[in-house]
Amino acid sequence: MVPIFFLAGAPAVGKSTSARALAAHFPKSIHISVDTIRDMVISGVLHPSGNWSPGLIEQLALARESTMQMALSYNQAGFVVVIDDFWDPNSRLLEYKLLFQRPNVYKVLLFPSQ
């Protein structure tokens, strides 16, 4: 079974850089960044701040659902998938619960020291 890697962490810890480097080690791979999926929203995008509004929570859930579906489709086609997303203290990434139950999913938390 081809693996799916899930990298999470705080902003600017190197998630995207690490994800791209990891994906490059495989002959058939894709890097899916939740930030890139969210950047597809042209009007009305909401960004995390001190106030996690219902609209922001909905947009994050949509982006994560889209990421999951995309990951499963590519994985089924034989691609190693590397997802990167930021640690969300509100949902604690529970949107990925079904993905995390799969035996071929490896979770990595990037938590660098100072």
Secondary structure, DSSP 8 states (H G I E B T S, - for coil): ---EEEEEESTTSSHHHHHHHHHTTSSSEEEEEHHHHHTT--SS----SS---HHHHHHHHHHHHHHHHHHHHHHHTT-EEEEEEE--TTTTTGGGHHHHTSTTEEEEEE----
